[in-house]
Amino acid sequence: MTQADLTPAQQLDIAAIAAAYPGMIAAIEIENGLVTLVTGSGKRFIYDDGRAKTAEEALDDPDLEDMLAQIYPPGPVSEDTETGFHPGRRRVTGFFLEVYGHDPGEVSAACRPVRFLDRTVMFNARNGAADALSRVSARLAELVARDPGLRDILYPVVGTFCWRTIAGTQRLSMHSLAIAVDVNPGRNPYWRHHRRPSDKLSRRARFPKEVIEAFEAEGFIWGGKWAEYDLMHFEYRPELLIKSRLLQEGRSETEIEKKQGESPCRTMKKMSP
């Protein structure tokens, strides 16, 4: 079997997942055109379930294709976000449970303390998340040293590990898995709590681009990019940054493969013609 059994879009998405979550994908199965990613523990995740979904259904029950369909735009915000655009809010929860822990006890055991600016927080050590946050902290410390005014944007830091659902939904928050951090909730509002939604673009545009870039450089996305904005929220989602970067560079799946070692595309099983 060769990569020709996958479309270019499938190759790119699967390669981004493999690069972001090394060792997670043990095999790829194709049966009657249905692509399934199989983890080392035997868990199976359908790439594209073939169902037409409303915007809300894509949030509540996405497949892997849905999860990566909206391209995350790195850098500062310069224009308003279209309704329904929220790269990163579509999450295949089962996949992240497999990576980071299935319940509060398992997640807690996977956490380690990270010195984040002047506070110690608990963050998931799996998949390099805690190390990535530590590197973000080092970047931010340099920024604050040059511009002490940034403290007002970043402090206090809250909510790294808290097992809960997202407000107004039944979906599990990524804070439950200790892979997200909120900075100064009082100054950086969540859309449901923002009393002046008419100024949302100006609030996004004023958020320091160097802070956004410090997080994005280490694989974190910013909730300020979402139509349903969450200006305080940064979430470790390296697959989205990898896909975005590769598209910007015009890179192919083959080039990722050369950098990451053996691609899961080499371990595909075709179950039927």
PyRosetta script that sets phi, psi and omega in degrees:
from pyrosetta import init, pose_from_sequence

init()
pose = pose_from_sequence("MTQADLTPAQQLDIAAIAAAYPGMIAAIEIENGLVTLVTGSGKRFIYDDGRAKTAEEALDDPDLEDMLAQIYPPGPVSEDTETGFHPGRRRVTGFFLEVYGHDPGEVSAACRPVRFLDRTVMFNARNGAADALSRVSARLAELVARDPGLRDILYPVVGTFCWRTIAGTQRLSMHSLAIAVDVNPGRNPYWRHHRRPSDKLSRRARFPKEVIEAFEAEGFIWGGKWAEYDLMHFEYRPELLIKSRLLQEGRSETEIEKKQGESPCRTMKKMSP")
pose.set_psi(1, 143.3)
pose.set_omega(1, -179.4)
pose.set_phi(2, -124.0)
pose.set_psi(2, 174.7)
pose.set_omega(2, 178.5)
pose.set_phi(3, -65.4)
pose.set_psi(3, -13.8)
pose.set_omega(3, 178.4)
pose.set_phi(4, -63.3)
pose.set_psi(4, -17.8)
pose.set_omega(4, 177.5)
pose.set_phi(5, -73.8)
pose.set_psi(5, -11.9)
pose.set_omega(5, 176.1)
pose.set_phi(6, -112.9)
pose.set_psi(6, 147.6)
pose.set_omega(6, 174.8)
pose.set_phi(7, -72.4)
pose.set_psi(7, 161.6)
pose.set_omega(7, 176.6)
pose.set_phi(8, -56.6)
pose.set_psi(8, -38.3)
pose.set_omega(8, 179.2)
pose.set_phi(9, -64.8)
pose.set_psi(9, -41.9)
pose.set_omega(9, 177.4)
pose.set_phi(10, -64.3)
pose.set_psi(10, -42.6)
pose.set_omega(10, 178.6)
pose.set_phi(11, -58.8)
pose.set_psi(11, -44.8)
pose.set_omega(11, -178.1)
pose.set_phi(12, -64.8)
pose.set_psi(12, -47.9)
pose.set_omega(12, -178.5)
pose.set_phi(13, -62.6)
pose.set_psi(13, -46.1)
pose.set_omega(13, -177.6)
pose.set_phi(14, -67.0)
pose.set_psi(14, -37.8)
pose.set_omega(14, 177.3)
pose.set_phi(15, -65.5)
pose.set_psi(15, -38.0)
pose.set_omega(15, 177.9)
pose.set_phi(16, -64.7)
pose.set_psi(16, -42.0)
pose.set_omega(16, 177.4)
pose.set_phi(17, -63.2)
pose.set_psi(17, -45.1)
pose.set_omega(17, -178.8)
pose.set_phi(18, -63.0)
pose.set_psi(18, -38.6)
pose.set_omega(18, 179.4)
pose.set_phi(19, -70.0)
pose.set_psi(19, -36.1)
pose.set_omega(19, -177.3)
pose.set_phi(20, -78.6)
pose.set_psi(20, -27.7)
pose.set_omega(20, -176.2)
pose.set_phi(21, -129.3)
pose.set_psi(21, 71.1)
pose.set_omega(21, -174.7)
pose.set_phi(22, -56.7)
pose.set_psi(22, 133.6)
pose.set_omega(22, 176.7)
pose.set_phi(23, 83.8)
pose.set_psi(23, -7.0)
pose.set_omega(23, -177.9)
pose.set_phi(24, -72.8)
pose.set_psi(24, -42.2)
pose.set_omega(24, -174.7)
pose.set_phi(25, -91.7)
pose.set_psi(25, 113.4)
pose.set_omega(25, 179.6)
pose.set_phi(26, -90.4)
pose.set_psi(26, -29.4)
pose.set_omega(26, -178.1)
pose.set_phi(27, -161.0)
pose.set_psi(27, 160.7)
pose.set_omega(27, 173.6)
pose.set_phi(28, -124.3)
pose.set_psi(28, 127.7)
pose.set_omega(28, 179.7)
pose.set_phi(29, -112.2)
pose.set_psi(29, 141.2)
pose.set_omega(29, 175.9)
pose.set_phi(30, -125.7)
pose.set_psi(30, 119.4)
pose.set_omega(30, 179.6)
pose.set_phi(31, -135.4)
pose.set_psi(31, 120.8)
pose.set_omega(31, -178.7)
pose.set_phi(32, 52.1)
pose.set_psi(32, 38.6)
pose.set_omega(32, 178.3)
pose.set_phi(33, 82.7)
pose.set_psi(33, -4.7)
pose.set_omega(33, -179.1)
pose.set_phi(34, -90.7)
pose.set_psi(34, 121.9)
pose.set_omega(34, -178.5)
pose.set_phi(35, -95.1)
pose.set_psi(35, 127.5)
pose.set_omega(35, -179.3)
pose.set_phi(36, -127.8)
pose.set_psi(36, 131.7)
pose.set_omega(36, 174.9)
pose.set_phi(37, -94.4)
pose.set_psi(37, 131.5)
pose.set_omega(37, -177.8)
pose.set_phi(38, -114.2)
pose.set_psi(38, 128.2)
pose.set_omega(38, -180.0)
pose.set_phi(39, -86.5)
pose.set_psi(39, 171.8)
pose.set_omega(39, 179.3)
pose.set_phi(40, -62.2)
pose.set_psi(40, -27.8)
pose.set_omega(40, 179.2)
pose.set_phi(41, -84.4)
pose.set_psi(41, -3.0)
pose.set_omega(41, 179.8)
pose.set_phi(42, 96.3)
pose.set_psi(42, -2.5)
pose.set_omega(42, 176.6)
pose.set_phi(43, -65.5)
pose.set_psi(43, 143.7)
pose.set_omega(43, -175.2)
pose.set_phi(44, -121.1)
pose.set_psi(44, 131.7)
pose.set_omega(44, 179.5)
pose.set_phi(45, -127.7)
pose.set_psi(45, 120.6)
pose.set_omega(45, -179.1)
pose.set_phi(46, -73.5)
pose.set_psi(46, 131.3)
pose.set_omega(46, 177.9)
pose.set_phi(47, -70.3)
pose.set_psi(47, -50.8)
pose.set_omega(47, -179.8)
pose.set_phi(48, -137.0)
pose.set_psi(48, 112.7)
pose.set_omega(48, -177.9)
pose.set_phi(49, -79.6)
pose.set_psi(49, -5.6)
pose.set_omega(49, 175.0)
pose.set_phi(50, 79.4)
pose.set_psi(50, 3.4)
pose.set_omega(50, -178.1)
pose.set_phi(51, -89.8)
pose.set_psi(51, 136.3)
pose.set_omega(51, 170.7)
pose.set_phi(52, -76.0)
pose.set_psi(52, 132.0)
pose.set_omega(52, -173.8)
pose.set_phi(53, -127.7)
pose.set_psi(53, 145.4)
pose.set_omega(53, 168.5)
pose.set_phi(54, -72.5)
pose.set_psi(54, 169.8)
pose.set_omega(54, 179.1)
pose.set_phi(55, -58.9)
pose.set_psi(55, -39.8)
pose.set_omega(55, -179.0)
pose.set_phi(56, -70.6)
pose.set_psi(56, -38.3)
pose.set_omega(56, 178.2)
pose.set_phi(57, -64.9)
pose.set_psi(57, -35.4)
pose.set_omega(57, 178.3)
pose.set_phi(58, -67.2)
pose.set_psi(58, -26.1)
pose.set_omega(58, 174.8)
pose.set_phi(59, -79.2)
pose.set_psi(59, -42.4)
pose.set_omega(59, -173.8)
pose.set_phi(60, -78.1)
pose.set_psi(60, -32.9)
pose.set_omega(60, -175.0)
pose.set_phi(61, -144.4)
pose.set_psi(61, 63.2)
pose.set_omega(61, -177.7)
pose.set_phi(62, -80.2)
pose.set_psi(62, 157.3)
pose.set_omega(62, 165.6)
pose.set_phi(63, -101.3)
pose.set_psi(63, -178.0)
pose.set_omega(63, -177.0)
pose.set_phi(64, -64.4)
pose.set_psi(64, -35.0)
pose.set_omega(64, 177.5)
pose.set_phi(65, -63.4)
pose.set_psi(65, -44.9)
pose.set_omega(65, 177.2)
pose.set_phi(66, -58.5)
pose.set_psi(66, -41.1)
pose.set_omega(66, -175.0)
pose.set_phi(67, -61.2)
pose.set_psi(67, -34.2)
pose.set_omega(67, -177.3)
pose.set_phi(68, -104.9)
pose.set_psi(68, 4.2)
pose.set_omega(68, -172.3)
pose.set_phi(69, -66.9)
pose.set_psi(69, -39.9)
pose.set_omega(69, -179.9)
pose.set_phi(70, -88.2)
pose.set_psi(70, 124.4)
pose.set_omega(70, -174.0)
pose.set_phi(71, -82.1)
pose.set_psi(71, 122.8)
pose.set_omega(71, 179.0)
pose.set_phi(72, -71.3)
pose.set_psi(72, 128.0)
pose.set_omega(72, -178.7)
pose.set_phi(73, -94.9)
pose.set_psi(73, 106.1)
pose.set_omega(73, -179.8)
pose.set_phi(74, -64.9)
pose.set_psi(74, 158.0)
pose.set_omega(74, 175.2)
pose.set_phi(75, 96.7)
pose.set_psi(75, -176.4)
pose.set_omega(75, -177.6)
pose.set_phi(76, -71.3)
pose.set_psi(76, 163.1)
pose.set_omega(76, 178.5)
pose.set_phi(77, -92.1)
pose.set_psi(77, 127.3)
pose.set_omega(77, -179.6)
pose.set_phi(78, -120.2)
pose.set_psi(78, -9.6)
pose.set_omega(78, 178.5)
pose.set_phi(79, -145.3)
pose.set_psi(79, 160.5)
pose.set_omega(79, -177.2)
pose.set_phi(80, -66.3)
pose.set_psi(80, 153.1)
pose.set_omega(80, -177.9)
pose.set_phi(81, -90.5)
pose.set_psi(81, 135.3)
pose.set_omega(81, 179.8)
pose.set_phi(82, -67.4)
pose.set_psi(82, 146.6)
pose.set_omega(82, 175.7)
pose.set_phi(83, -55.4)
pose.set_psi(83, 132.8)
pose.set_omega(83, 178.7)
pose.set_phi(84, 88.3)
pose.set_psi(84, -3.2)
pose.set_omega(84, 179.3)
pose.set_phi(85, -93.1)
pose.set_psi(85, 114.7)
pose.set_omega(85, -176.7)
pose.set_phi(86, -155.2)
pose.set_psi(86, 64.9)
pose.set_omega(86, -178.7)
pose.set_phi(87, -59.3)
pose.set_psi(87, 121.7)
pose.set_omega(87, -177.6)
pose.set_phi(88, 109.7)
pose.set_psi(88, -19.8)
pose.set_omega(88, 179.3)
pose.set_phi(89, -80.2)
pose.set_psi(89, -21.6)
pose.set_omega(89, 173.2)
pose.set_phi(90, -82.8)
pose.set_psi(90, 112.2)
pose.set_omega(90, -174.4)
pose.set_phi(91, -127.6)
pose.set_psi(91, 129.4)
pose.set_omega(91, 171.0)
pose.set_phi(92, -81.9)
pose.set_psi(92, 92.9)
pose.set_omega(92, -170.7)
pose.set_phi(93, -56.5)
pose.set_psi(93, -41.5)
pose.set_omega(93, -179.2)
pose.set_phi(94, -58.8)
pose.set_psi(94, -34.8)
pose.set_omega(94, 178.8)
pose.set_phi(95, -64.9)
pose.set_psi(95, -44.9)
pose.set_omega(95, -178.2)
pose.set_phi(96, -71.3)
pose.set_psi(96, -31.9)
pose.set_omega(96, 173.2)
pose.set_phi(97, -62.5)
pose.set_psi(97, -39.1)
pose.set_omega(97, 178.8)
pose.set_phi(98, -64.5)
pose.set_psi(98, -37.0)
pose.set_omega(98, -178.5)
pose.set_phi(99, -76.3)
pose.set_psi(99, -47.1)
pose.set_omega(99, -165.2)
pose.set_phi(100, -108.8)
pose.set_psi(100, -13.3)
pose.set_omega(100, -179.9)
pose.set_phi(101, 133.8)
pose.set_psi(101, 143.3)
pose.set_omega(101, -171.1)
pose.set_phi(102, -93.6)
pose.set_psi(102, -13.3)
pose.set_omega(102, -177.7)
pose.set_phi(103, -154.1)
pose.set_psi(103, 170.0)
pose.set_omega(103, -176.9)
pose.set_phi(104, -56.2)
pose.set_psi(104, -38.3)
pose.set_omega(104, -179.5)
pose.set_phi(105, -64.9)
pose.set_psi(105, -43.1)
pose.set_omega(105, -179.5)
pose.set_phi(106, -67.8)
pose.set_psi(106, -39.3)
pose.set_omega(106, 178.8)
pose.set_phi(107, -66.3)
pose.set_psi(107, -44.4)
pose.set_omega(107, 179.7)
pose.set_phi(108, -58.2)
pose.set_psi(108, -41.5)
pose.set_omega(108, 179.3)
pose.set_phi(109, -66.8)
pose.set_psi(109, -24.9)
pose.set_omega(109, -179.0)
pose.set_phi(110, -85.5)
pose.set_psi(110, -9.2)
pose.set_omega(110, -175.8)
pose.set_phi(111, -83.9)
pose.set_psi(111, 154.9)
pose.set_omega(111, 170.8)
pose.set_phi(112, -138.9)
pose.set_psi(112, 155.1)
pose.set_omega(112, 178.6)
pose.set_phi(113, -70.2)
pose.set_psi(113, 137.7)
pose.set_omega(113, 176.8)
pose.set_phi(114, -126.4)
pose.set_psi(114, 129.3)
pose.set_omega(114, 175.3)
pose.set_phi(115, -79.0)
pose.set_psi(115, 110.1)
pose.set_omega(115, -178.3)
pose.set_phi(116, -113.9)
pose.set_psi(116, 105.3)
pose.set_omega(116, -173.5)
pose.set_phi(117, 57.0)
pose.set_psi(117, -116.4)
pose.set_omega(117, -176.7)
pose.set_phi(118, -105.8)
pose.set_psi(118, 19.2)
pose.set_omega(118, -178.5)
pose.set_phi(119, -133.2)
pose.set_psi(119, 148.2)
pose.set_omega(119, 173.8)
pose.set_phi(120, -97.4)
pose.set_psi(120, 126.7)
pose.set_omega(120, -180.0)
pose.set_phi(121, -123.5)
pose.set_psi(121, 158.9)
pose.set_omega(121, 176.3)
pose.set_phi(122, -95.1)
pose.set_psi(122, 130.9)
pose.set_omega(122, -178.1)
pose.set_phi(123, -141.9)
pose.set_psi(123, 150.0)
pose.set_omega(123, -175.6)
pose.set_phi(124, -67.8)
pose.set_psi(124, 127.0)
pose.set_omega(124, -179.1)
pose.set_phi(125, -83.4)
pose.set_psi(125, -12.9)
pose.set_omega(125, -178.1)
pose.set_phi(126, -69.8)
pose.set_psi(126, 151.0)
pose.set_omega(126, 176.3)
pose.set_phi(127, 56.7)
pose.set_psi(127, 23.8)
pose.set_omega(127, 176.0)
pose.set_phi(128, 74.5)
pose.set_psi(128, 12.8)
pose.set_omega(128, -175.6)
pose.set_phi(129, -64.8)
pose.set_psi(129, -47.8)
pose.set_omega(129, -179.2)
pose.set_phi(130, -63.7)
pose.set_psi(130, -40.3)
pose.set_omega(130, 177.3)
pose.set_phi(131, -62.6)
pose.set_psi(131, -38.7)
pose.set_omega(131, 179.0)
pose.set_phi(132, -64.5)
pose.set_psi(132, -42.2)
pose.set_omega(132, 178.6)
pose.set_phi(133, -64.5)
pose.set_psi(133, -37.7)
pose.set_omega(133, 177.9)
pose.set_phi(134, -61.8)
pose.set_psi(134, -39.3)
pose.set_omega(134, 177.8)
pose.set_phi(135, -68.8)
pose.set_psi(135, -36.4)
pose.set_omega(135, 174.9)
pose.set_phi(136, -60.3)
pose.set_psi(136, -44.7)
pose.set_omega(136, -179.7)
pose.set_phi(137, -58.1)
pose.set_psi(137, -41.9)
pose.set_omega(137, 178.9)
pose.set_phi(138, -63.2)
pose.set_psi(138, -41.1)
pose.set_omega(138, 178.0)
pose.set_phi(139, -64.1)
pose.set_psi(139, -44.2)
pose.set_omega(139, -177.7)
pose.set_phi(140, -68.1)
pose.set_psi(140, -35.8)
pose.set_omega(140, 178.9)
pose.set_phi(141, -59.9)
pose.set_psi(141, -39.5)
pose.set_omega(141, 177.0)
pose.set_phi(142, -65.6)
pose.set_psi(142, -40.1)
pose.set_omega(142, 179.8)
pose.set_phi(143, -65.4)
pose.set_psi(143, -43.9)
pose.set_omega(143, -179.3)
pose.set_phi(144, -66.2)
pose.set_psi(144, -35.0)
pose.set_omega(144, 178.1)
pose.set_phi(145, -62.6)
pose.set_psi(145, -36.1)
pose.set_omega(145, 179.2)
pose.set_phi(146, -81.5)
pose.set_psi(146, -31.7)
pose.set_omega(146, -177.0)
pose.set_phi(147, -137.9)
pose.set_psi(147, 87.1)
pose.set_omega(147, -177.2)
pose.set_phi(148, -58.5)
pose.set_psi(148, -20.4)
pose.set_omega(148, 178.7)
pose.set_phi(149, -62.8)
pose.set_psi(149, -19.5)
pose.set_omega(149, 179.1)
pose.set_phi(150, -67.5)
pose.set_psi(150, -18.4)
pose.set_omega(150, 177.5)
pose.set_phi(151, -57.2)
pose.set_psi(151, -35.9)
pose.set_omega(151, -178.7)
pose.set_phi(152, -65.9)
pose.set_psi(152, -25.2)
pose.set_omega(152, 177.2)
pose.set_phi(153, -80.0)
pose.set_psi(153, -36.5)
pose.set_omega(153, -168.0)
pose.set_phi(154, -96.4)
pose.set_psi(154, -23.0)
pose.set_omega(154, -173.7)
pose.set_phi(155, -108.0)
pose.set_psi(155, 142.8)
pose.set_omega(155, -4.0)
pose.set_phi(156, -80.0)
pose.set_psi(156, 159.8)
pose.set_omega(156, 175.5)
pose.set_phi(157, -99.0)
pose.set_psi(157, 127.7)
pose.set_omega(157, -174.3)
pose.set_phi(158, -138.8)
pose.set_psi(158, 169.0)
pose.set_omega(158, 162.6)
pose.set_phi(159, 69.0)
pose.set_psi(159, 32.5)
pose.set_omega(159, 179.8)
pose.set_phi(160, -72.1)
pose.set_psi(160, -46.5)
pose.set_omega(160, -179.4)
pose.set_phi(161, -125.3)
pose.set_psi(161, 109.3)
pose.set_omega(161, 178.2)
pose.set_phi(162, -155.0)
pose.set_psi(162, 108.3)
pose.set_omega(162, -177.2)
pose.set_phi(163, -72.4)
pose.set_psi(163, 111.6)
pose.set_omega(163, -176.6)
pose.set_phi(164, -164.2)
pose.set_psi(164, 168.3)
pose.set_omega(164, 172.3)
pose.set_phi(165, -90.9)
pose.set_psi(165, 163.6)
pose.set_omega(165, 176.2)
pose.set_phi(166, -72.0)
pose.set_psi(166, 137.8)
pose.set_omega(166, -178.1)
pose.set_phi(167, -52.5)
pose.set_psi(167, 129.8)
pose.set_omega(167, 177.3)
pose.set_phi(168, 79.9)
pose.set_psi(168, 6.9)
pose.set_omega(168, -178.0)
pose.set_phi(169, -138.3)
pose.set_psi(169, 175.6)
pose.set_omega(169, 171.7)
pose.set_phi(170, -105.7)
pose.set_psi(170, 8.7)
pose.set_omega(170, -177.2)
pose.set_phi(171, -84.2)
pose.set_psi(171, 142.1)
pose.set_omega(171, -178.7)
pose.set_phi(172, -71.8)
pose.set_psi(172, 130.6)
pose.set_omega(172, 175.0)
pose.set_phi(173, -72.4)
pose.set_psi(173, 147.3)
pose.set_omega(173, 175.8)
pose.set_phi(174, -72.7)
pose.set_psi(174, -10.8)
pose.set_omega(174, 169.0)
pose.set_phi(175, -64.7)
pose.set_psi(175, -26.7)
pose.set_omega(175, 177.8)
pose.set_phi(176, -61.0)
pose.set_psi(176, -29.0)
pose.set_omega(176, -177.9)
pose.set_phi(177, -99.5)
pose.set_psi(177, 4.1)
pose.set_omega(177, 178.4)
pose.set_phi(178, 59.1)
pose.set_psi(178, 44.4)
pose.set_omega(178, 175.9)
pose.set_phi(179, -126.6)
pose.set_psi(179, 22.2)
pose.set_omega(179, 179.0)
pose.set_phi(180, -140.6)
pose.set_psi(180, 154.9)
pose.set_omega(180, -179.7)
pose.set_phi(181, -140.3)
pose.set_psi(181, 142.2)
pose.set_omega(181, 177.4)
pose.set_phi(182, -112.1)
pose.set_psi(182, 134.1)
pose.set_omega(182, 179.7)
pose.set_phi(183, -112.3)
pose.set_psi(183, 127.5)
pose.set_omega(183, 177.3)
pose.set_phi(184, 38.4)
pose.set_psi(184, 73.7)
pose.set_omega(184, -179.5)
pose.set_phi(185, -58.4)
pose.set_psi(185, -28.7)
pose.set_omega(185, -179.6)
pose.set_phi(186, -66.3)
pose.set_psi(186, -31.3)
pose.set_omega(186, -178.6)
pose.set_phi(187, -98.2)
pose.set_psi(187, -24.8)
pose.set_omega(187, -174.1)
pose.set_phi(188, -117.9)
pose.set_psi(188, 85.9)
pose.set_omega(188, -167.1)
pose.set_phi(189, -76.9)
pose.set_psi(189, 159.3)
pose.set_omega(189, 169.0)
pose.set_phi(190, -89.6)
pose.set_psi(190, 143.2)
pose.set_omega(190, -171.1)
pose.set_phi(191, -56.6)
pose.set_psi(191, -34.1)
pose.set_omega(191, -179.3)
pose.set_phi(192, -67.2)
pose.set_psi(192, -22.3)
pose.set_omega(192, -175.1)
pose.set_phi(193, -110.3)
pose.set_psi(193, 3.6)
pose.set_omega(193, -175.9)
pose.set_phi(194, -84.1)
pose.set_psi(194, 120.1)
pose.set_omega(194, -176.1)
pose.set_phi(195, -80.9)
pose.set_psi(195, -13.7)
pose.set_omega(195, -178.8)
pose.set_phi(196, -128.0)
pose.set_psi(196, 68.6)
pose.set_omega(196, -177.1)
pose.set_phi(197, -63.3)
pose.set_psi(197, -18.6)
pose.set_omega(197, -178.7)
pose.set_phi(198, -66.8)
pose.set_psi(198, -20.2)
pose.set_omega(198, -178.8)
pose.set_phi(199, -101.6)
pose.set_psi(199, 21.9)
pose.set_omega(199, -174.1)
pose.set_phi(200, -62.4)
pose.set_psi(200, -37.7)
pose.set_omega(200, 179.9)
pose.set_phi(201, -65.6)
pose.set_psi(201, -45.3)
pose.set_omega(201, -178.7)
pose.set_phi(202, -64.8)
pose.set_psi(202, -36.1)
pose.set_omega(202, 177.7)
pose.set_phi(203, -64.5)
pose.set_psi(203, -42.4)
pose.set_omega(203, 178.5)
pose.set_phi(204, -64.7)
pose.set_psi(204, -46.1)
pose.set_omega(204, -175.8)
pose.set_phi(205, -65.5)
pose.set_psi(205, -28.4)
pose.set_omega(205, -179.6)
pose.set_phi(206, -79.9)
pose.set_psi(206, -16.3)
pose.set_omega(206, -179.0)
pose.set_phi(207, -63.4)
pose.set_psi(207, 128.9)
pose.set_omega(207, -172.7)
pose.set_phi(208, -56.8)
pose.set_psi(208, 122.7)
pose.set_omega(208, -177.2)
pose.set_phi(209, -64.3)
pose.set_psi(209, -30.5)
pose.set_omega(209, -179.0)
pose.set_phi(210, -68.5)
pose.set_psi(210, -28.9)
pose.set_omega(210, 175.4)
pose.set_phi(211, -70.3)
pose.set_psi(211, -45.6)
pose.set_omega(211, 177.0)
pose.set_phi(212, -57.1)
pose.set_psi(212, -46.7)
pose.set_omega(212, -177.1)
pose.set_phi(213, -65.2)
pose.set_psi(213, -34.7)
pose.set_omega(213, 179.0)
pose.set_phi(214, -63.2)
pose.set_psi(214, -41.8)
pose.set_omega(214, 177.6)
pose.set_phi(215, -71.0)
pose.set_psi(215, -47.1)
pose.set_omega(215, -176.1)
pose.set_phi(216, -63.3)
pose.set_psi(216, -32.2)
pose.set_omega(216, 179.6)
pose.set_phi(217, -62.3)
pose.set_psi(217, -21.3)
pose.set_omega(217, -178.4)
pose.set_phi(218, -111.7)
pose.set_psi(218, 16.5)
pose.set_omega(218, 172.3)
pose.set_phi(219, 95.2)
pose.set_psi(219, 12.9)
pose.set_omega(219, 179.1)
pose.set_phi(220, -99.9)
pose.set_psi(220, 138.9)
pose.set_omega(220, 172.6)
pose.set_phi(221, -98.9)
pose.set_psi(221, 158.6)
pose.set_omega(221, -179.1)
pose.set_phi(222, -110.1)
pose.set_psi(222, 130.2)
pose.set_omega(222, 178.0)
pose.set_phi(223, -67.1)
pose.set_psi(223, -10.9)
pose.set_omega(223, 176.0)
pose.set_phi(224, -69.8)
pose.set_psi(224, -11.9)
pose.set_omega(224, 178.5)
pose.set_phi(225, -83.0)
pose.set_psi(225, -8.6)
pose.set_omega(225, -174.6)
pose.set_phi(226, -88.5)
pose.set_psi(226, 149.1)
pose.set_omega(226, 172.1)
pose.set_phi(227, -59.8)
pose.set_psi(227, -43.5)
pose.set_omega(227, 174.1)
pose.set_phi(228, -88.4)
pose.set_psi(228, 73.5)
pose.set_omega(228, -163.9)
pose.set_phi(229, -67.2)
pose.set_psi(229, 149.2)
pose.set_omega(229, 177.0)
pose.set_phi(230, -139.0)
pose.set_psi(230, 85.5)
pose.set_omega(230, -168.6)
pose.set_phi(231, -66.8)
pose.set_psi(231, -23.0)
pose.set_omega(231, -179.1)
pose.set_phi(232, -81.9)
pose.set_psi(232, -14.1)
pose.set_omega(232, -160.2)
pose.set_phi(233, -97.8)
pose.set_psi(233, 125.4)
pose.set_omega(233, 170.2)
pose.set_phi(234, -123.9)
pose.set_psi(234, 134.3)
pose.set_omega(234, -170.9)
pose.set_phi(235, -133.3)
pose.set_psi(235, 134.4)
pose.set_omega(235, -177.9)
pose.set_phi(236, -76.6)
pose.set_psi(236, 104.2)
pose.set_omega(236, -178.0)
pose.set_phi(237, -138.6)
pose.set_psi(237, 68.7)
pose.set_omega(237, -172.6)
pose.set_phi(238, -60.8)
pose.set_psi(238, -27.5)
pose.set_omega(238, -178.5)
pose.set_phi(239, -62.1)
pose.set_psi(239, -33.9)
pose.set_omega(239, -179.2)
pose.set_phi(240, -72.1)
pose.set_psi(240, -40.3)
pose.set_omega(240, 177.9)
pose.set_phi(241, -68.4)
pose.set_psi(241, -37.7)
pose.set_omega(241, 179.1)
pose.set_phi(242, -63.9)
pose.set_psi(242, -47.3)
pose.set_omega(242, -179.7)
pose.set_phi(243, -62.1)
pose.set_psi(243, -44.4)
pose.set_omega(243, -179.7)
pose.set_phi(244, -60.8)
pose.set_psi(244, -44.6)
pose.set_omega(244, -178.7)
pose.set_phi(245, -64.8)
pose.set_psi(245, -42.9)
pose.set_omega(245, -178.8)
pose.set_phi(246, -65.0)
pose.set_psi(246, -38.1)
pose.set_omega(246, 177.0)
pose.set_phi(247, -66.3)
pose.set_psi(247, -41.2)
pose.set_omega(247, 178.9)
pose.set_phi(248, -63.5)
pose.set_psi(248, -36.3)
pose.set_omega(248, -178.4)
pose.set_phi(249, -84.4)
pose.set_psi(249, -8.4)
pose.set_omega(249, -177.1)
pose.set_phi(250, 68.9)
pose.set_psi(250, 28.1)
pose.set_omega(250, -177.1)
pose.set_phi(251, -81.9)
pose.set_psi(251, 158.5)
pose.set_omega(251, -179.7)
pose.set_phi(252, -108.9)
pose.set_psi(252, 166.2)
pose.set_omega(252, 176.6)
pose.set_phi(253, -60.1)
pose.set_psi(253, -35.2)
pose.set_omega(253, -178.5)
pose.set_phi(254, -61.7)
pose.set_psi(254, -37.7)
pose.set_omega(254, -179.7)
pose.set_phi(255, -68.7)
pose.set_psi(255, -34.8)
pose.set_omega(255, 175.8)
pose.set_phi(256, -63.4)
pose.set_psi(256, -42.7)
pose.set_omega(256, -178.1)
pose.set_phi(257, -56.9)
pose.set_psi(257, -41.3)
pose.set_omega(257, -179.0)
pose.set_phi(258, -64.8)
pose.set_psi(258, -32.1)
pose.set_omega(258, -178.6)
pose.set_phi(259, -81.7)
pose.set_psi(259, -33.1)
pose.set_omega(259, -171.1)
pose.set_phi(260, -98.5)
pose.set_psi(260, -3.3)
pose.set_omega(260, -175.8)
pose.set_phi(261, 92.7)
pose.set_psi(261, -150.8)
pose.set_omega(261, -174.9)
pose.set_phi(262, -66.4)
pose.set_psi(262, 126.0)
pose.set_omega(262, 179.3)
pose.set_phi(263, -80.5)
pose.set_psi(263, 146.7)
pose.set_omega(263, 175.1)
pose.set_phi(264, -62.7)
pose.set_psi(264, -18.9)
pose.set_omega(264, 178.1)
pose.set_phi(265, -64.9)
pose.set_psi(265, -15.6)
pose.set_omega(265, 177.7)
pose.set_phi(266, -83.1)
pose.set_psi(266, -13.1)
pose.set_omega(266, -176.6)
pose.set_phi(267, -112.9)
pose.set_psi(267, 27.9)
pose.set_omega(267, -179.6)
pose.set_phi(268, -73.8)
pose.set_psi(268, 147.6)
pose.set_omega(268, 171.9)
pose.set_phi(269, -121.2)
pose.set_psi(269, 127.5)
pose.set_omega(269, 177.6)
pose.set_phi(270, -97.0)
pose.set_psi(270, 112.0)
pose.set_omega(270, -170.8)
pose.set_phi(271, -78.2)
pose.set_psi(271, -28.8)
pose.set_omega(271, 179.3)
pose.set_phi(272, -157.0)
pose.set_psi(272, 159.2)
pose.set_omega(272, -177.6)
pose.set_phi(273, -69.5)
pose.dump_pdb("model.pdb")
